[in-house]
Each structure stands twice: as structure tokens, then as C-alpha cells.
Amino acid sequence: MRRVLYALAVLALAVGALGLALLPRITTHWLWFGVLGACFSGVGAGGWLLAGATAGPWPRPRAGWFLLPAGLVGTAVAAAGGAALPLLWAAGEAVTGVLLLVPIFPGQRQRREPRRPGAVQAPPVAGRHESR
């Protein structure tokens, strides 16, 4: 069951990312753009959460794994159509995918040399005398 949920989650992530990349080609009306954008974002976010919860021994998916290829596909589709706004939109998604793949904070994968703790002495407490 975990495998099925993980596969569905990865599929939802892919559908959400590809839907966002192709959103300007799907609709140009501002209301539908907002509604469909929210739906695709929700599908992608739900897939990301479900995949993280059901990952187990498999790798936890990262959003950049899906945004970068979807952005590249959207860029190729927009370039074939010759429209500037969808091209810029899809290229922005691809750049976002690249930025999400760059590690900003060192995590567990980048281990540092463990520091050995030195001698620690507690500071004196004001008002406390040993003669009392």
C-alpha cells in the first residue's frame, strides 16, 4: 500500500508541476488563471506531503526534481508556440526548480568534523556562598 501511495504522490507532484508550467497556455483569463493555479499548486503540495510521509526507505522527493523538468517542457512548448509570456513563465519555473535543488543550509549529507567538547565550568551564581 505504501508503494501505491508513494507512486500516486509522485504522480500528483508531476501533474501539479507540469500544470503550473503550462498554465499560461491553458488559460489567459485572470480568474481561471488564479483558480487553476491554486488547484495545480494544491495538487503539487499535497503530492509532496504524501510522498514525504510514505517515503520510507525511498528518497524523499524534492520539489526541484519536478519543477525543473516541467519548466523545461513548458519552455519548449512555449518556444514552439512563439508566445513571450508563457515562455517567461515556464523559464521562471525551471529557474525556481534549479534554486530549490541548490543546498542553502548544510544538511546531514554534508557532514562536518565533529568537535569534541572541551572542559566546561559553570559560571558562579551571585549570592550563593558555601559557608551557609
All heavy atoms as an XYZ file, in Angstrom:
964
protein
N       0.832     -1.198      0.000
C       0.000      0.000      0.000
C       0.872      1.255      0.000
O       0.515      2.252     -0.623
C      -0.916     -0.049      1.231
C      -1.901      1.049      1.269
S      -3.041      0.856     -0.096
C      -4.057      2.244      0.098
N       1.988      1.177      0.700
C       2.889      2.326      0.767
C       3.438      2.663     -0.620
O       3.569      3.822     -0.973
C       4.025      2.039      1.745
C       5.043      3.153      1.799
C       6.112      2.851      2.790
N       5.677      3.435      4.048
C       6.387      3.436      5.150
N       7.553      2.851      5.177
N       5.949      4.011      6.236
N       3.736      1.641     -1.411
C       4.251      1.868     -2.765
C       3.217      2.568     -3.635
O       3.543      3.454     -4.420
C       4.648      0.552     -3.418
C       5.867     -0.070     -2.820
C       6.181     -1.369     -3.502
N       7.287     -2.032     -2.823
C       7.723     -3.214     -3.123
N       7.144     -3.917     -4.079
N       8.738     -3.743     -2.477
N       1.973      2.155     -3.504
C       0.903      2.753     -4.306
C       0.724      4.221     -3.922
O       0.614      5.094     -4.792
C      -0.410      1.962     -4.119
C      -1.574      2.677     -4.784
C      -0.257      0.556     -4.659
N       0.705      4.508     -2.630
C       0.564      5.893     -2.175
C       1.749      6.743     -2.611
O       1.592      7.898     -3.012
C       0.402      5.938     -0.653
C      -0.938      5.464     -0.118
C      -0.935      5.468      1.409
C      -2.059      6.328     -0.649
N       2.955      6.166     -2.545
C       4.153      6.895     -2.967
C       4.090      7.196     -4.464
O       4.387      8.310     -4.911
C       5.399      6.076     -2.630
C       6.704      6.785     -2.886
C       7.177      7.741     -1.992
C       7.471      6.491     -4.001
C       8.379      8.386     -2.206
C       8.678      7.135     -4.223
C       9.129      8.076     -3.332
O      10.315      8.714     -3.542
N       3.655      6.214     -5.267
C       3.536      6.417     -6.712
C       2.474      7.471     -7.035
O       2.674      8.324     -7.910
C       3.208      5.100     -7.402
N       1.348      7.442     -6.328
C       0.315      8.453     -6.532
C       0.805      9.841     -6.131
O       0.482     10.845     -6.788
C      -0.943      8.089     -5.754
C      -1.762      6.927     -6.298
C      -2.915      6.595     -5.354
C      -2.274      7.241     -7.683
N       1.589      9.901     -5.069
C       2.118     11.181     -4.619
C       3.096     11.758     -5.637
O       3.062     12.958     -5.939
C       2.799     11.006     -3.265
N       3.955     10.913     -6.184
C       4.906     11.376     -7.191
C       4.159     11.812     -8.451
O       4.504     12.823     -9.078
C       5.946     10.276     -7.486
C       6.771     10.601     -8.704
C       6.845     10.083     -6.271
N       3.117     11.095     -8.813
C       2.302     11.473     -9.966
C       1.612     12.820     -9.722
O       1.564     13.672    -10.617
C       1.268     10.383    -10.256
C       0.368     10.634    -11.449
C       1.186     10.611    -12.740
C      -0.734      9.591    -11.501
N       1.098     13.018     -8.520
C       0.466     14.303     -8.192
C       1.481     15.435     -8.246
O       1.170     16.541     -8.717
C      -0.179     14.221     -6.802
N       2.688     15.192     -7.768
C       3.738     16.206     -7.858
C       4.036     16.558     -9.316
O       4.183     17.730     -9.673
C       5.013     15.679     -7.191
C       5.370     16.265     -5.843
C       6.445     15.434     -5.187
C       5.809     17.675     -5.962
N       4.129     15.544    -10.156
C       4.428     15.779    -11.570
C       3.282     16.522    -12.260
O       3.522     17.456    -13.036
C       4.699     14.450    -12.271
N       2.039     16.142    -11.986
C       0.883     16.807    -12.593
C       0.800     18.260    -12.135
O       0.552     19.171    -12.939
C      -0.421     16.044    -12.251
C      -1.656     16.871    -12.558
C      -0.453     14.729    -12.999
N       1.027     18.501    -10.855
C       0.992     19.871    -10.345
C       2.070     20.748    -10.963
O       1.812     21.887    -11.367
N       3.287     20.215    -11.071
C       4.381     20.998    -11.646
C       4.165     21.253    -13.134
O       4.372     22.374    -13.615
C       5.708     20.273    -11.421
N       3.736     20.232    -13.867
C       3.513     20.400    -15.301
C       2.315     21.321    -15.569
O       2.345     22.134    -16.492
C       3.296     19.044    -15.964
C       3.318     19.040    -17.481
C       4.658     19.542    -18.005
C       3.046     17.645    -18.008
N       1.290     21.213    -14.741
C       0.136     22.113    -14.877
C       0.526     23.562    -14.656
O       0.079     24.458    -15.381
N       1.378     23.813    -13.664
C       1.843     25.180    -13.430
C       2.717     25.678    -14.573
O       2.667     26.850    -14.942
C       2.611     25.259    -12.109
C       1.754     25.272    -10.855
C       2.630     25.228     -9.610
C       0.872     26.508    -10.823
N       3.536     24.788    -15.136
C       4.406     25.204    -16.237
C       3.607     25.553    -17.483
O       3.972     26.466    -18.225
C       5.412     24.100    -16.553
N       2.512     24.850    -17.717
C       1.701     25.072    -18.916
C       0.498     25.976    -18.662
O      -0.334     26.158    -19.556
C       1.236     23.736    -19.481
C       2.341     22.783    -19.937
C       1.754     21.454    -20.373
C       3.159     23.409    -21.049
N       0.389     26.535    -17.474
C      -0.784     27.335    -17.100
C      -1.069     28.498    -18.057
O      -2.217     28.685    -18.449
C      -0.632     27.836    -15.663
C      -1.824     28.532    -15.042
C      -3.038     27.618    -15.066
C      -1.519     28.938    -13.623
N      -0.085     29.275    -18.486
C      -0.418     30.357    -19.427
C      -0.885     29.843    -20.788
O      -1.540     30.574    -21.520
C       0.900     31.122    -19.583
C       1.702     30.780    -18.391
C       1.293     29.391    -18.015
N      -0.552     28.605    -21.140
C      -1.029     28.026    -22.407
C      -2.440     27.455    -22.241
O      -3.164     27.320    -23.220
C      -0.095     26.912    -22.877
C       1.342     27.290    -23.041
C       1.633     28.065    -24.259
N       1.346     27.284    -25.447
C       1.396     27.787    -26.663
N       1.738     29.023    -26.836
N       1.114     27.044    -27.695
N      -2.819     27.115    -21.007
C      -4.136     26.529    -20.763
C      -5.212     27.612    -20.773
O      -6.264     27.457    -21.385
C      -4.150     25.755    -19.424
C      -3.193     24.561    -19.501
C      -5.542     25.295    -19.061
C      -2.973     23.864    -18.178
N      -4.952     28.708    -20.076
C      -5.938     29.785    -19.990
C      -5.233     31.127    -19.889
O      -4.111     31.212    -19.394
C      -6.868     29.588    -18.784
O      -7.876     30.602    -18.808
C      -6.136     29.660    -17.477
N      -5.910     32.166    -20.343
C      -5.380     33.522    -20.222
C      -6.293     34.417    -19.395
O      -5.911     35.522    -19.046
C      -5.189     34.158    -21.612
O      -6.441     34.132    -22.313
C      -4.137     33.404    -22.402
N      -7.490     33.953    -19.088
C      -8.413     34.751    -18.273
C      -7.911     34.776    -16.832
O      -7.522     33.746    -16.271
C      -9.825     34.155    -18.338
C     -10.858     35.040    -17.731
N     -11.245     34.928    -16.429
C     -11.563     36.080    -18.261
C     -12.163     35.844    -16.158
N     -12.370     36.553    -17.264
N      -7.926     35.942    -16.221
C      -7.322     36.103    -14.905
C      -7.990     35.246    -13.835
O      -7.319     34.716    -12.957
C      -7.324     37.577    -14.487
C      -8.701     38.157    -14.321
C      -9.468     38.747    -15.277
C      -9.465     38.159    -13.123
N     -10.675     39.119    -14.766
C     -10.698     38.780    -13.433
C      -9.259     37.713    -11.840
C     -11.705     38.960    -12.497
C     -10.248     37.890    -10.886
C     -11.465     38.512    -11.224
N      -9.304     35.092    -13.907
C      -9.999     34.307    -12.889
C      -9.631     32.823    -12.998
O      -9.276     32.188    -11.998
C     -11.513     34.487    -13.013
C     -12.343     33.690    -12.004
C     -12.040     34.159    -10.592
C     -13.818     33.828    -12.302
N      -9.686     32.281    -14.208
C      -9.334     30.873    -14.382
C      -7.852     30.633    -14.137
O      -7.463     29.566    -13.672
C      -9.741     30.382    -15.768
C     -11.216     30.227    -15.885
C     -12.066     30.961    -16.653
C     -12.021     29.304    -15.158
N     -13.358     30.553    -16.456
C     -13.353     29.529    -15.545
C     -11.761     28.312    -14.211
C     -14.409     28.787    -15.026
C     -12.826     27.586    -13.701
C     -14.121     27.825    -14.104
N      -7.051     31.639    -14.465
C      -5.617     31.529    -14.186
C      -5.385     31.350    -12.689
O      -4.616     30.494    -12.261
C      -4.899     32.785    -14.703
C      -3.422     32.668    -14.746
C      -2.799     32.139    -15.866
C      -2.641     33.088    -13.687
C      -1.423     32.029    -15.927
C      -1.276     32.985    -13.736
C      -0.656     32.462    -14.860
N      -6.067     32.151    -11.881
C      -5.930     32.056    -10.422
C      -6.489     30.761     -9.861
O      -5.875     30.120     -9.006
N      -7.668     30.361    -10.356
C      -8.301     29.136     -9.855
C      -7.477     27.911    -10.225
O      -7.186     27.051     -9.378
C      -9.751     29.018    -10.395
C     -10.320     27.643    -10.107
C     -10.625     30.097     -9.789
N      -7.086     27.812    -11.499
C      -6.285     26.656    -11.921
C      -4.892     26.666    -11.288
O      -4.353     25.612    -10.952
C      -6.176     26.612    -13.445
C      -7.425     26.188    -14.194
C      -7.213     26.306    -15.694
C      -7.816     24.776    -13.817
N      -4.322     27.851    -11.126
C      -3.021     27.943    -10.460
C      -3.085     27.441     -9.022
O      -2.199     26.729     -8.562
N      -4.154     27.804     -8.327
C      -4.325     27.323     -6.953
C      -4.540     25.812     -6.927
O      -4.020     25.116     -6.048
C      -5.502     28.042     -6.294
N      -5.297     25.298     -7.892
C      -5.535     23.850     -7.945
C      -4.245     23.089     -8.223
O      -3.944     22.096     -7.552
C      -6.580     23.525     -9.008
S      -8.241     24.050     -8.570
N      -3.480     23.537     -9.222
C      -2.222     22.861     -9.534
C      -1.237     22.964     -8.365
O      -0.523     22.005     -8.066
C      -1.594     23.424    -10.805
C      -2.300     23.011    -12.060
C      -2.608     23.939    -13.033
C      -2.655     21.692    -12.283
C      -3.254     23.558    -14.195
C      -3.300     21.302    -13.438
C      -3.606     22.245    -14.400
N      -1.203     24.108     -7.703
C      -0.323     24.255     -6.541
C      -0.747     23.320     -5.417
O       0.090     22.714     -4.749
C      -0.342     25.704     -6.041
O       0.195     26.563     -7.001
N      -2.047     23.222     -5.191
C      -2.548     22.328     -4.144
C      -2.276     20.869     -4.443
O      -1.904     20.099     -3.545
N      -2.433     20.475     -5.708
C      -2.141     19.088     -6.091
C      -0.658     18.785     -5.880
O      -0.290     17.745     -5.336
C      -2.569     18.826     -7.554
C      -1.989     17.531     -8.071
C      -4.080     18.803     -7.656
N       0.204     19.704     -6.309
C       1.643     19.502     -6.132
C       2.046     19.463     -4.666
O       2.831     18.620     -4.247
N       1.499     20.379     -3.876
C       1.832     20.401     -2.448
C       1.308     19.156     -1.733
O       1.997     18.581     -0.879
C       1.254     21.653     -1.804
N       0.112     18.728     -2.081
C      -0.426     17.503     -1.485
C       0.403     16.283     -1.848
O       0.648     15.412     -1.017
N       0.849     16.219     -3.094
C       1.721     15.125     -3.514
C       3.049     15.143     -2.780
O       3.576     14.096     -2.399
N       3.584     16.346     -2.573
C       4.856     16.461     -1.850
C       4.704     15.986     -0.404
O       5.546     15.251      0.109
C       5.330     17.914     -1.911
C       6.640     18.145     -1.242
C       7.879     17.780     -1.693
C       6.843     18.789      0.014
N       8.839     18.172     -0.784
C       8.227     18.791      0.260
C       5.984     19.375      0.947
C       8.772     19.347      1.408
C       6.534     19.933      2.082
C       7.920     19.914      2.304
N       3.614     16.384      0.247
C       3.382     15.956      1.631
C       3.161     14.454      1.721
O       3.707     13.780      2.597
C       2.188     16.703      2.227
C       2.407     18.173      2.542
C       1.088     18.823      2.956
C       3.440     18.340      3.632
N       2.345     13.917      0.819
C       2.062     12.487      0.835
C       3.319     11.671      0.528
O       3.580     10.650      1.164
C       0.950     12.155     -0.154
C       0.501     10.695     -0.211
C      -0.059     10.261      1.141
C      -0.535     10.514     -1.302
N       4.113     12.128     -0.421
C       5.349     11.406     -0.751
C       6.340     11.452      0.400
O       7.026     10.468      0.673
C       5.978     11.995     -2.014
N       6.409     12.560      1.100
C       7.297     12.639      2.260
C       6.843     11.729      3.388
O       7.662     11.147      4.105
N       5.528     11.579      3.535
C       5.006     10.735      4.612
C       5.123      9.248      4.295
O       5.263      8.424      5.202
C       3.546     11.083      4.889
N       5.063      8.895      3.018
C       5.088      7.479      2.640
C       6.427      7.026      2.085
O       6.540      5.913      1.585
C       4.000      7.185      1.592
O       4.250      7.984      0.431
C       2.623      7.469      2.140
N       7.444      7.866      2.160
C       8.735      7.557      1.516
C       9.377      6.302      2.082
O       9.830      5.445      1.333
C       9.686      8.739      1.645
N       9.410      6.177      3.375
C      10.060      5.005      3.973
C      11.515      4.906      3.540
O      12.279      5.860      3.701
N      11.927      3.785      2.940
C      13.324      3.640      2.512
C      13.637      4.365      1.201
O      14.797      4.515      0.845
C      13.483      2.131      2.336
C      12.116      1.646      2.005
C      11.172      2.536      2.781
N      12.615      4.832      0.489
C      12.847      5.522     -0.781
C      13.232      6.970     -0.523
O      12.955      7.524      0.549
C      11.596      5.466     -1.655
C      11.152      4.074     -1.937
C      11.882      3.109     -2.572
C       9.929      3.470     -1.559
N      11.158      1.949     -2.624
C       9.960      2.140     -2.014
C       8.798      3.923     -0.897
C       8.909      1.271     -1.821
C       7.753      3.059     -0.714
C       7.809      1.752     -1.166
N      13.827      7.627     -1.495
C      14.217      9.028     -1.270
C      12.999      9.934     -1.165
O      12.012      9.744     -1.870
C      15.048      9.367     -2.507
C      14.633      8.390     -3.538
C      14.226      7.144     -2.797
N      13.096     10.885     -0.259
C      12.019     11.859     -0.129
C      12.110     12.814     -1.307
O      13.151     13.392     -1.559
C      12.154     12.634      1.177
C      12.080     11.710      2.389
C      12.103     12.481      3.639
N      10.732     12.913      3.864
C      10.393     13.814      4.765
N      11.296     14.380      5.491
N       9.145     14.143      4.927
N      11.044     12.953     -2.069
C      11.115     13.794     -3.266
C      11.302     15.262     -2.916
O      10.781     15.742     -1.907
C       9.772     13.556     -3.951
C       8.898     12.994     -2.922
C       9.742     12.351     -1.891
N      12.052     15.929     -3.760
C      12.263     17.367     -3.617
C      11.501     18.067     -4.730
O      11.392     17.566     -5.841
C      13.750     17.677     -3.694
C      14.514     17.015     -2.550
C      15.970     17.282     -2.626
N      16.228     18.711     -2.500
C      17.426     19.242     -2.628
N      18.464     18.489     -2.886
N      17.594     20.544     -2.513
N      10.969     19.228     -4.438
C      10.153     19.950     -5.420
C      10.957     20.293     -6.669
O      10.414     20.317     -7.773
C       9.580     21.212     -4.789
N      12.232     20.543     -6.516
C      13.067     20.887     -7.663
C      13.177     19.766     -8.675
O      13.365     20.022     -9.871
N      13.060     18.521     -8.217
C      13.098     17.380     -9.142
C      11.969     17.461    -10.159
O      12.064     16.937    -11.258
C      12.958     16.067     -8.394
C      14.094     15.683     -7.517
C      15.331     16.280     -7.425
C      14.114     14.610     -6.595
N      16.088     15.631     -6.506
C      15.372     14.607     -5.972
C      13.188     13.656     -6.224
C      15.726     13.670     -5.008
C      13.534     12.730     -5.259
C      14.807     12.734     -4.661
N      10.867     18.076     -9.785
C       9.690     18.131    -10.634
C       9.538     19.486    -11.320
O       9.078     19.557    -12.449
C       8.430     17.806     -9.817
C       8.469     16.422     -9.253
C       9.014     16.169     -8.007
C       7.979     15.365     -9.986
C       9.066     14.886     -7.502
C       8.033     14.072     -9.486
C       8.578     13.834     -8.242
N       9.912     20.560    -10.623
C       9.757     21.884    -11.218
C      10.727     22.113    -12.375
O      10.366     22.735    -13.371
C       9.955     22.967    -10.153
C       8.858     23.078     -9.106
C       9.208     24.142     -8.093
C       7.533     23.382     -9.754
N      11.948     21.617    -12.246
C      12.935     21.834    -13.311
C      12.534     21.147    -14.619
O      12.452     21.811    -15.657
C      14.324     21.384    -12.851
C      15.437     21.487    -13.876
C      15.623     22.917    -14.332
C      16.734     20.944    -13.298
N      12.241     19.835    -14.627
C      11.827     19.222    -15.902
C      10.510     19.783    -16.442
O      10.366     19.992    -17.651
C      11.677     17.742    -15.578
C      12.354     17.531    -14.295
C      12.371     18.832    -13.586
N       9.559     20.064    -15.553
C       8.289     20.626    -16.018
C       8.503     22.017    -16.604
O       7.894     22.372    -17.622
C       7.288     20.684    -14.868
N       9.375     22.798    -15.985
C       9.687     24.114    -16.526
C      10.372     24.026    -17.878
O      10.112     24.835    -18.775
N      11.237     23.033    -18.052
C      11.899     22.851    -19.348
C      10.900     22.421    -20.424
O      10.961     22.896    -21.562
C      13.035     21.845    -19.221
C      14.227     22.289    -18.362
C      15.245     21.168    -18.234
C      14.852     23.549    -18.921
N       9.973     21.535    -20.051
C       8.927     21.126    -21.007
C       8.049     22.319    -21.352
O       7.732     22.564    -22.526
C       8.086     19.961    -20.433
C       6.828     19.737    -21.253
C       8.912     18.703    -20.366
N       7.664     23.087    -20.347
C       6.844     24.276    -20.603
C       7.568     25.305    -21.455
O       6.968     25.949    -22.319
N       8.873     25.438    -21.250
C       9.668     26.359    -22.063
C       9.714     25.892    -23.512
O       9.588     26.703    -24.441
C      11.099     26.473    -21.496
O      11.022     26.911    -20.130
C      11.932     27.451    -22.289
N       9.883     24.602    -23.719
C       9.918     24.067    -25.084
C       8.568     24.250    -25.778
O       8.510     24.641    -26.954
C      10.306     22.592    -25.058
N       7.466     24.000    -25.063
C       6.134     24.160    -25.646
C       5.869     25.634    -25.961
O       5.344     25.968    -27.028
C       5.061     23.584    -24.696
C       3.667     23.982    -25.126
C       5.189     22.077    -24.610
N       6.256     26.522    -25.061
C       6.037     27.952    -25.284
C       6.917     28.479    -26.417
O       6.492     29.338    -27.194
C       6.301     28.727    -24.005
N       8.140     27.977    -26.506
C       9.023     28.412    -27.598
C       8.483     27.944    -28.948
O       8.616     28.659    -29.953
C      10.432     27.873    -27.370
N       7.876     26.778    -28.994
C       7.292     26.286    -30.237
C       6.085     27.127    -30.648
O       5.832     27.321    -31.839
C       6.887     24.823    -30.098
N       5.365     27.634    -29.650
C       4.201     28.464    -29.927
C       4.555     29.907    -30.216
O       3.774     30.641    -30.810
N       5.712     30.364    -29.783
C       6.166     31.711    -30.058
C       5.611     32.781    -29.139
O       5.774     33.966    -29.407
N       4.952     32.416    -28.048
C       4.406     33.409    -27.122
C       5.449     33.760    -26.062
O       6.130     32.888    -25.537
C       3.146     32.863    -26.473
N       5.568     35.052    -25.761
C       6.609     35.507    -24.836
C       6.256     35.260    -23.367
O       7.097     34.827    -22.592
C       6.892     36.985    -25.065
N       5.022     35.560    -22.970
C       4.646     35.417    -21.561
C       4.693     33.962    -21.088
O       5.265     33.685    -20.033
C       3.271     36.028    -21.297
C       2.793     35.944    -19.846
C       3.705     36.737    -18.935
C       1.375     36.435    -19.725
N       4.125     33.001    -21.826
C       4.255     31.610    -21.380
C       5.702     31.139    -21.343
O       6.070     30.345    -20.482
C       3.453     30.814    -22.412
C       2.478     31.779    -22.956
C       3.181     33.104    -22.953
N       6.529     31.649    -22.251
C       7.951     31.282    -22.252
C       8.629     31.796    -20.987
O       9.367     31.065    -20.322
C       8.632     31.839    -23.500
C      10.123     31.553    -23.647
C      10.354     30.062    -23.824
C      10.687     32.332    -24.809
N       8.351     33.036    -20.644
C       8.938     33.613    -19.427
C       8.428     32.893    -18.185
O       9.187     32.631    -17.252
C       8.608     35.108    -19.366
C       9.191     35.894    -18.198
C      10.715     35.879    -18.279
C       8.670     37.309    -18.201
N       7.136     32.567    -18.169
C       6.529     31.868    -17.030
C       7.184     30.507    -16.814
O       7.582     30.153    -15.707
C       5.036     31.719    -17.291
C       4.290     30.987    -16.223
C       4.104     29.640    -16.119
C       3.637     31.560    -15.084
N       3.366     29.338    -15.011
C       3.075     30.496    -14.358
C       3.468     32.852    -14.636
C       2.354     30.710    -13.204
C       2.745     33.056    -13.477
C       2.199     31.998    -12.769
N       7.315     29.730    -17.890
C       7.896     28.384    -17.775
C       9.385     28.445    -17.458
O       9.893     27.628    -16.681
C       7.658     27.614    -19.073
N      10.093     29.407    -18.016
C      11.515     29.561    -17.683
C      11.685     29.933    -16.220
O      12.623     29.471    -15.560
C      12.149     30.616    -18.588
N      10.778     30.733    -15.701
C      10.816     31.072    -14.275
C      10.592     29.856    -13.394
O      11.217     29.714    -12.331
N       9.735     28.959    -13.833
C       9.525     27.723    -13.071
C      10.772     26.845    -13.104
O      11.152     26.238    -12.103
C       8.326     26.949    -13.602
C       8.045     25.710    -12.791
C       6.742     25.036    -13.151
O       5.866     25.661    -13.762
O       6.612     23.853    -12.795
N      11.441     26.784    -14.264
C      12.670     25.998    -14.368
C      13.762     26.584    -13.474
O      14.483     25.845    -12.791
C      13.142     25.940    -15.817
N      13.877     27.906    -13.442
C      14.876     28.551    -12.567
C      14.536     28.297    -11.101
O      15.425     28.041    -10.284
C      14.958     30.059    -12.877
C      15.747     30.804    -11.830
C      15.563     30.275    -14.255
N      13.254     28.334    -10.759
C      12.841     28.024     -9.383
C      13.226     26.596     -9.022
O      13.692     26.329     -7.907
C      11.322     28.226     -9.224
O      10.997     29.559     -9.574
C      10.881     27.933     -7.802
N      13.055     25.668     -9.953
C      13.452     24.280     -9.705
C      14.948     24.160     -9.454
O      15.379     23.428     -8.569
N      15.754     24.898    -10.224
C      17.204     24.873    -10.014
C      17.554     25.435     -8.642
O      18.369     24.872     -7.904
C      17.933     25.657    -11.127
C      19.395     25.876    -10.775
C      17.809     24.936    -12.446
N      16.919     26.549     -8.277
C      17.210     27.167     -6.979
C      16.793     26.262     -5.819
O      17.435     26.280     -4.762
C      16.508     28.517     -6.869
C      17.054     29.613     -7.778
C      16.217     30.879     -7.648
C      18.504     29.900     -7.474
N      15.740     25.488     -6.001
C      15.321     24.577     -4.936
C      16.248     23.362     -4.814
O      16.269     22.710     -3.776
C      13.889     24.096     -5.172
C      12.815     25.140     -4.910
C      11.451     24.619     -5.320
C      12.809     25.560     -3.459
N      16.999     23.065     -5.856
C      17.933     21.943     -5.786
C      19.280     22.323     -5.188
O      20.040     21.453     -4.784
C      18.143     21.350     -7.185
C      16.936     20.612     -7.755
C      17.215     20.178     -9.182
C      16.591     19.410     -6.899
N      19.572     23.620     -5.121
C      20.848     24.074     -4.557
C      20.731     24.060     -3.041
O      19.839     24.700     -2.485
C      21.179     25.494     -5.062
C      22.419     26.031     -4.387
C      21.342     25.490     -6.561
N      21.610     23.356     -2.350
C      21.522     23.329     -0.885
C      21.950     24.669     -0.286
O      23.055     25.145     -0.535
C      22.479     22.206     -0.474
C      23.427     22.081     -1.614
C      22.688     22.504     -2.847
N      21.061     25.280      0.455
C      21.356     26.564      1.077
C      22.007     26.353      2.438
O      22.993     26.995      2.777
C      20.068     27.394      1.215
C      19.516     27.710     -0.175
C      20.336     28.686      1.972
C      18.169     28.379     -0.164
N      21.460     25.461      3.210
C      21.999     25.161      4.524
C      22.620     23.778      4.497
O      22.038     22.856      3.933
C      20.897     25.202      5.590
C      20.212     26.527      5.669
C      18.931     26.697      5.179
C      20.858     27.619      6.216
C      18.294     27.915      5.240
C      20.233     28.843      6.295
C      18.953     28.995      5.806
N      23.782     23.603      5.095
C      24.368     22.257      5.103
C      23.495     21.320      5.917
O      23.099     21.623      7.028
C      25.736     22.448      5.744
C      25.644     23.749      6.476
C      24.606     24.574      5.785
N      23.181     20.204      5.316
C      22.307     19.241      5.986
C      23.087     18.046      6.485
O      24.296     18.100      6.726
N      22.406     16.929      6.607
C      23.044     15.714      7.105
C      23.960     15.107      6.063
O      24.842     14.343      6.396
C      21.975     14.705      7.496
C      21.121     15.172      8.642
C      20.006     14.188      8.937
O      19.814     13.224      8.219
N      19.265     14.445     10.003
N      23.755     15.440      4.802
C      24.588     14.860      3.752
C      25.983     15.458      3.749
O      26.919     14.844      3.307
C      23.941     15.095      2.396
C      22.642     14.366      2.265
C      22.036     14.589      0.917
N      20.724     13.974      0.903
C      19.698     14.433      0.243
N      19.831     15.491     -0.492
N      18.543     13.819      0.281
N      26.116     16.683      4.205
C      27.412     17.339      4.239
C      27.907     17.353      5.681
O      27.777     18.327      6.393
C      27.298     18.765      3.703
C      26.823     18.818      2.275
C      26.568     20.241      1.829
O      26.588     21.163      2.627
N      26.329     20.416      0.554
N      28.492     16.264      6.069
C      28.956     16.126      7.452
C      30.198     16.967      7.686
O      31.097     17.028      6.861
C      29.293     14.666      7.745
C      28.112     13.759      7.641
C      27.539     13.525      8.982
N      26.457     12.566      8.872
C      25.492     12.523      9.730
N      25.466     13.347     10.724
N      24.535     11.641      9.595
N      30.231     17.595      8.812
C      31.414     18.342      9.234
C      32.164     17.506     10.247
O      31.644     16.554     10.817
C      31.011     19.669      9.867
C      30.406     20.630      8.886
C      30.139     21.937      9.567
N      29.553     22.899      8.640
C      29.151     24.083      8.992
N      29.251     24.475     10.238
N      28.636     24.899      8.103
N      33.390     17.887     10.481
C      34.181     17.210     11.500
C      33.512     17.410     12.859
O      33.236     18.543     13.255
C      35.596     17.798     11.533
C      36.404     17.485     10.294
C      36.831     16.032     10.285
O      37.071     15.469     11.360
O      36.902     15.471      9.178
N      33.251     16.324     13.569
C      32.628     16.501     14.888
C      33.626     17.137     15.857
O      34.783     16.737     15.931
C      32.265     15.078     15.314
C      33.135     14.200     14.502
C      33.441     14.936     13.232
N      33.148     18.143     16.550
C      34.013     18.803     17.532
C      33.857     18.111     18.873
O      32.753     17.798     19.297
C      33.626     20.272     17.678
C      33.990     21.079     16.465
C      33.884     22.540     16.748
N      32.470     22.911     16.918
C      32.072     24.081     17.393
N      32.934     24.970     17.772
N      30.796     24.349     17.507
N      34.970     17.884     19.513
C      34.916     17.303     20.854
C      34.713     18.419     21.866
O      35.399     19.433     21.822
C      36.209     16.560     21.160
C      36.384     15.379     20.245
C      37.592     14.601     20.620
N      37.674     13.444     19.742
C      38.169     12.298     20.125
N      38.650     12.150     21.328
N      38.197     11.296     19.291
N      33.780     18.219     22.755
C      33.541     19.281     23.735
C      34.715     19.395     24.702
O      35.295     18.399     25.125
C      32.267     18.839     24.457
C      32.176     17.376     24.214
C      32.863     17.109     22.911
N      35.063     20.626     24.994
C      36.149     20.881     25.942
C      35.610     20.884     27.367
O      34.450     20.582     27.628
N      36.479     21.222     28.285
C      36.068     21.301     29.691
C      35.110     22.473     29.863
O      35.349     23.569     29.374
C      37.284     21.486     30.583
N      34.014     22.218     30.534
C      33.009     23.250     30.746
C      32.890     23.484     32.240
O      32.762     22.544     33.016
C      31.640     22.815     30.168
C      30.586     23.867     30.440
C      31.769     22.545     28.691
N      32.945     24.739     32.617
C      32.799     25.084     34.029
C      31.608     26.010     34.150
O      31.479     26.966     33.383
C      34.066     25.788     34.538
C      33.981     26.147     36.004
C      35.268     26.816     36.484
O      36.199     26.962     35.711
N      35.283     27.208     37.727
N      30.746     25.716     35.100
C      29.560     26.531     35.298
C      29.962     27.887     35.869
O      30.892     27.988     36.674
C      28.593     25.838     36.254
N      29.283     28.937     35.460
C      29.607     30.259     35.996
C      29.169     30.365     37.456
O      28.250     29.659     37.892
C      28.793     31.201     35.112
C      27.692     30.378     34.577
C      28.222     28.988     34.472
N      29.839     31.211     38.227
C      29.434     31.380     39.630
C      28.058     32.011     39.726
O      27.676     32.847     38.901
C      30.508     32.301     40.202
C      31.081     33.005     39.032
C      30.959     32.081     37.875
N      27.298     31.587     40.729
C      25.954     32.108     40.940
C      26.035     33.214     41.971
O      26.578     33.014     43.065
C      24.984     30.999     41.391
C      23.601     31.537     41.656
C      24.955     29.895     40.358
N      25.503     34.378     41.655
C      25.568     35.511     42.565
C      24.716     35.255     43.812
O      23.610     34.754     43.723
C      25.071     36.764     41.854
N      25.265     35.605     44.957
C      24.527     35.493     46.205
C      24.615     34.142     46.869
O      24.086     33.948     47.958
N      25.223     33.182     46.305
C      25.307     31.859     46.889
C      26.696     31.664     47.484
O      27.700     31.811     46.794
C      25.058     30.795     45.821
C      24.974     29.405     46.427
C      24.662     28.387     45.404
N      23.248     28.493     45.027
C      22.627     27.645     44.241
N      23.291     26.661     43.728
N      21.365     27.787     43.947
N      26.762     31.370     48.755
C      28.033     31.174     49.446
C      28.051     29.756     50.028
O      27.054     29.280     50.523
C      28.206     32.183     50.573
C      28.147     33.609     50.081
N      29.179     34.197     49.415
C      27.165     34.537     50.146
C      28.844     35.443     49.093
N      27.606     35.649     49.530
N      29.194     29.147     49.991
C      29.292     27.767     50.513
C      29.336     27.725     52.025
O      29.148     26.677     52.604
C      30.536     27.098     49.922
C      30.386     26.832     48.448
C      31.508     25.985     47.940
O      32.100     25.236     48.737
O      31.787     26.068     46.744
N      29.580     28.847     52.703
C      29.700     28.818     54.173
C      28.333     28.764     54.826
O      28.243     28.489     55.997
C      30.474     30.052     54.659
O      29.768     31.233     54.314
N      27.282     28.984     54.130
C      25.955     28.975     54.761
C      25.379     27.622     54.841
O      25.265     26.736     54.250
C      24.998     29.853     54.001
C      25.324     31.295     54.195
C      24.236     32.107     53.561
N      24.542     33.509     53.749
C      23.869     34.476     53.247
N      22.835     34.222     52.509
N      24.172     35.707     53.467
